[in-house]
Amino acid sequence: MAVRYAPEVHQYIREHLGDYTQREMAERVNDLFGTSFTPGMMKSYYSNHKLKAGKREKFFSKLWPPEVVEVLLEVYKGHTYKETIEILRERTGREYTTAQIKSYYANHNLNSGMTGRFEKGSIPWTKGKKWSEYMSEEAQARSRQTCYEHAHIPDNRVPVGTIRKTKDGYLIKKVKERGYQWDRWKLLHRLVWEETFGEVPEGYIVGFRDLNKENCDIDNLYLLTLGENAMMNKRGYRSENPEITDVGLATVRLERAIKERKKEHKHGNTKT
């Protein structure tokens, strides 16, 4: 049977969420109102009433002494793992690994709010610093082994215009030297379509009439919406015979047109 508490108990807990940990709240409420909360019961109370504890429990150990936990809870929000490790080193003199920090966060439900990627306007914490300011001598030596010398050209670099096949069978073409991978490499069949008809509209894709992903001749390509593509797959309307694929697409478009016309007709009858 559920335990019913006096209204003043509920009110007190809600008003002082940020003042106590769940353990402290249980002790405080028991002292004030004569209840018999255990830490586990208070945790269940928070969960059942969808309450978030404003003050976290501080768990100490040989690895995480009080002076370190105090600093960590003060700075973890808004800092990356590496930044937090650096702050702990400077303020406590203790060394921690990324794995140890991640483990502590997971065990104590800490969220730094960092996404793991640079947001617009973010400034890397290493900007303007020399290697010696944030890397050990061993790390610097390892990094120098993998650094390219000035004007060095990687052995695996290929010229702009190179065409190669992806693991899933599509042909891609190198269109420029610098940038992210999908800025430098573009799907060949989309390039062929766009060179002929212009940019592919949002919500559309370019398909192969004969199902051959290497046949990027413009006569083998056609444009269809994502919805039409899903229907073609569902109905099995594609074929290695381009003419059968054309009929399949025409059938899908006719079915969609009929469906839309029925909706319009039904809507018109409803209004009258």
C-alpha positions as CSV (number, residue, x, y, z in Angstrom):
1,M,0.0,0.0,0.0
2,A,1.3,3.4,-1.0
3,V,2.5,5.7,1.9
4,R,0.6,9.0,2.1
5,Y,2.4,12.0,3.5
6,A,1.1,15.2,4.8
7,P,0.9,18.1,2.4
8,E,3.6,20.0,4.2
9,V,6.0,17.1,3.6
10,H,5.5,17.3,-0.1
11,Q,5.8,21.1,-0.1
12,Y,9.0,21.0,2.0
13,I,10.7,18.5,-0.3
14,R,9.8,20.5,-3.5
15,E,10.9,23.8,-2.0
16,H,14.3,22.5,-0.8
17,L,15.3,20.2,-3.7
18,G,18.4,22.3,-4.3
19,D,19.5,22.5,-0.7
20,Y,20.1,18.8,0.1
21,T,21.2,15.5,-1.5
22,Q,18.6,12.8,-1.4
23,R,20.3,11.3,1.7
24,E,20.3,14.6,3.5
25,M,16.7,15.3,2.5
26,A,15.6,12.0,4.0
27,E,17.3,12.9,7.3
28,R,16.0,16.4,7.3
29,V,12.4,15.5,6.6
30,N,12.5,12.7,9.2
31,D,13.7,15.2,11.8
32,L,11.1,17.8,10.9
33,F,8.0,15.7,10.3
34,G,8.7,12.4,12.1
35,T,8.6,10.4,8.9
36,S,10.7,7.3,8.4
37,F,12.4,7.9,5.0
38,T,15.4,5.9,4.1
39,P,17.8,7.1,1.4
40,G,16.3,4.5,-0.9
41,M,12.7,5.5,-0.2
42,M,13.6,9.2,-0.8
43,K,15.2,8.2,-4.2
44,S,11.9,6.4,-5.1
45,Y,9.9,9.4,-4.0
46,Y,11.9,11.6,-6.3
47,S,11.4,9.2,-9.1
48,N,7.7,8.7,-8.6
49,H,7.1,12.5,-8.4
50,K,9.5,13.2,-11.3
51,L,11.7,15.4,-9.2
52,K,15.4,16.1,-10.0
53,A,17.8,16.4,-7.1
54,G,19.5,19.8,-7.2
55,K,22.4,18.8,-5.0
56,R,24.4,15.7,-5.9
57,E,25.7,13.1,-3.6
58,K,29.5,13.3,-3.1
59,F,31.1,9.9,-3.1
60,F,34.7,9.7,-2.0
61,S,37.3,7.0,-2.4
62,K,41.1,6.6,-2.5
63,L,41.0,7.5,-6.2
64,W,38.5,10.3,-5.7
65,P,39.4,12.1,-2.4
66,P,37.1,15.0,-1.2
67,E,39.4,17.8,-2.5
68,V,39.3,16.3,-6.0
69,V,35.6,15.7,-6.0
70,E,35.0,19.3,-4.9
71,V,36.9,20.7,-7.8
72,L,35.4,18.2,-10.3
73,L,31.8,19.1,-9.3
74,E,32.7,22.7,-9.6
75,V,34.2,22.6,-13.2
76,Y,32.8,19.6,-15.0
77,K,30.0,21.5,-16.8
78,G,31.0,23.1,-20.0
79,H,34.5,21.5,-20.1
80,T,35.7,18.6,-22.2
81,Y,37.4,15.5,-20.6
82,K,40.8,16.9,-21.6
83,E,40.1,20.3,-20.1
84,T,38.8,18.8,-16.9
85,I,41.9,16.6,-16.6
86,E,44.1,19.7,-17.1
87,I,42.1,21.6,-14.4
88,L,42.4,18.8,-11.9
89,R,46.1,18.5,-12.6
90,E,46.6,22.2,-12.0
91,R,44.4,22.6,-8.9
92,T,44.9,19.2,-7.1
93,G,48.2,17.9,-8.5
94,R,46.6,14.6,-9.4
95,E,46.7,12.9,-12.8
96,Y,43.6,11.2,-14.3
97,T,42.9,9.5,-17.6
98,T,40.0,10.1,-19.9
99,A,38.6,6.6,-19.0
100,Q,38.6,7.5,-15.3
101,I,36.8,10.7,-15.9
102,K,34.2,9.0,-18.1
103,S,33.7,6.3,-15.6
104,Y,33.1,8.8,-12.7
105,Y,30.6,10.8,-14.9
106,A,28.7,7.6,-15.8
107,N,28.6,6.3,-12.2
108,H,27.4,9.6,-10.8
109,N,25.1,10.7,-13.7
110,L,27.2,13.8,-14.5
111,N,26.7,15.5,-17.9
112,S,29.1,18.2,-19.0
113,G,26.8,19.4,-21.7
114,M,29.5,19.0,-24.3
115,T,28.4,17.3,-27.5
116,G,31.9,16.1,-28.5
117,R,32.1,18.5,-31.5
118,F,33.0,22.1,-32.0
119,E,29.9,24.3,-32.1
120,K,29.9,27.5,-34.2
121,G,32.1,30.1,-32.5
122,S,33.9,27.6,-30.3
123,I,37.6,28.1,-29.8
124,P,39.9,25.1,-29.4
125,W,41.6,25.1,-26.0
126,T,44.9,24.4,-27.7
127,K,44.7,27.4,-30.0
128,G,47.8,29.6,-29.8
129,K,49.6,27.1,-27.6
130,K,52.8,25.2,-28.4
131,W,53.0,21.4,-28.2
132,S,55.2,21.8,-25.1
133,E,52.4,23.6,-23.3
134,Y,49.9,20.7,-23.4
135,M,51.8,17.6,-24.6
136,S,54.4,15.4,-22.9
137,E,57.8,15.0,-24.5
138,E,56.8,11.4,-25.4
139,A,53.6,12.5,-27.0
140,Q,55.4,15.2,-29.0
141,A,57.9,12.6,-30.3
142,R,55.0,10.3,-31.4
143,S,53.3,13.1,-33.2
144,R,56.4,14.2,-35.1
145,Q,56.7,10.6,-36.5
146,T,53.3,11.0,-38.2
147,C,53.6,14.6,-39.3
148,Y,54.1,15.5,-42.9
149,E,57.0,17.6,-43.8
150,H,56.4,21.0,-45.5
151,A,55.0,20.5,-49.1
152,H,55.0,16.7,-48.6
153,I,52.4,14.9,-50.8
154,P,50.9,11.7,-49.3
155,D,51.7,8.5,-51.2
156,N,48.0,7.7,-51.5
157,R,46.8,11.0,-52.8
158,V,45.0,10.9,-56.1
159,P,44.3,13.8,-58.5
160,V,41.1,15.7,-58.9
161,G,38.9,13.9,-61.4
162,T,39.7,10.4,-60.1
163,I,36.8,8.0,-60.0
164,R,36.6,5.1,-57.6
165,K,34.0,2.7,-56.3
166,T,32.6,2.7,-52.7
167,K,32.0,-0.4,-50.6
168,D,28.3,-0.4,-51.5
169,G,29.0,-0.2,-55.2
170,Y,28.5,3.5,-56.1
171,L,31.0,5.4,-58.2
172,I,32.4,8.6,-56.6
173,K,34.5,11.3,-58.2
174,K,37.1,13.6,-56.7
175,V,36.0,17.1,-57.4
176,K,38.5,19.2,-55.3
177,E,41.7,18.8,-53.3
178,R,40.8,20.1,-49.9
179,G,37.9,19.8,-47.5
180,Y,36.0,17.1,-45.7
181,Q,35.7,13.7,-47.5
182,W,32.2,14.4,-48.9
183,D,33.2,17.9,-50.0
184,R,36.1,16.4,-52.0
185,W,34.3,13.3,-53.3
186,K,30.8,13.4,-54.9
187,L,28.5,10.6,-56.1
188,L,29.1,10.4,-59.9
189,H,25.5,9.7,-60.9
190,R,24.3,12.8,-59.0
191,L,27.1,14.9,-60.6
192,V,26.1,13.7,-64.1
193,W,22.4,14.5,-63.4
194,E,23.2,18.0,-62.0
195,E,25.6,18.8,-64.9
196,T,22.7,18.1,-67.3
197,F,19.6,19.3,-65.4
198,G,20.8,21.3,-62.4
199,E,20.8,20.7,-58.7
200,V,18.8,17.7,-57.3
201,P,15.8,19.2,-55.4
202,E,15.5,18.5,-51.7
203,G,13.5,15.3,-51.1
204,Y,14.5,13.8,-54.4
205,I,17.1,11.2,-55.4
206,V,18.6,10.0,-58.6
207,G,18.0,6.3,-59.6
208,F,19.4,3.8,-62.1
209,R,16.9,2.5,-64.7
210,D,18.8,-0.7,-65.1
211,L,19.9,-1.1,-61.4
212,N,23.5,-0.9,-62.5
213,K,25.2,1.6,-60.1
214,E,28.2,1.9,-62.4
215,N,26.1,2.9,-65.4
216,C,26.0,6.7,-64.9
217,D,25.0,7.6,-68.5
218,I,22.4,10.3,-68.3
219,D,20.0,8.1,-70.3
220,N,20.1,5.5,-67.5
221,L,19.3,8.0,-64.7
222,Y,15.9,9.2,-63.5
223,L,14.7,11.5,-60.7
224,L,12.1,10.4,-58.1
225,T,11.0,11.5,-54.7
226,L,11.8,9.7,-51.5
227,G,8.2,8.5,-51.2
228,E,8.3,7.1,-54.8
229,N,11.6,5.4,-54.1
230,A,10.1,3.7,-51.0
231,M,7.1,2.6,-52.9
232,M,9.2,1.2,-55.8
233,N,11.2,-0.8,-53.3
234,K,8.1,-2.0,-51.5
235,R,6.3,-3.1,-54.7
236,G,9.4,-4.6,-56.4
237,Y,8.8,-2.4,-59.4
238,R,12.5,-2.1,-60.3
239,S,14.2,-4.3,-62.9
240,E,17.4,-4.7,-64.8
241,N,15.3,-3.9,-67.9
242,P,15.1,-0.1,-68.0
243,E,11.7,-0.1,-69.7
244,I,10.1,-2.2,-66.8
245,T,11.6,0.2,-64.3
246,D,10.0,3.1,-66.2
247,V,6.6,1.3,-66.1
248,G,7.0,0.7,-62.4
249,L,7.7,4.4,-61.7
250,A,4.7,5.4,-63.9
251,T,2.5,3.0,-62.0
252,V,3.6,4.4,-58.6
253,R,2.9,7.9,-59.8
254,L,-0.5,6.9,-61.1
255,E,-1.4,5.2,-57.9
256,R,-0.4,8.2,-55.9
257,A,-2.3,10.5,-58.2
258,I,-5.5,8.4,-57.8
259,K,-5.1,8.3,-54.0
260,E,-4.7,12.1,-53.9
261,R,-7.8,12.6,-56.2
262,K,-9.9,10.3,-53.9
263,K,-8.8,12.4,-50.9
264,E,-9.8,15.6,-52.7
265,H,-13.1,14.2,-53.7
266,K,-13.9,12.9,-50.2
267,H,-12.9,16.3,-48.7
268,G,-15.1,18.0,-51.2
269,N,-18.1,15.8,-50.3
270,T,-17.5,16.4,-46.6
271,K,-17.6,20.2,-47.1
272,T,-20.9,20.0,-49.1
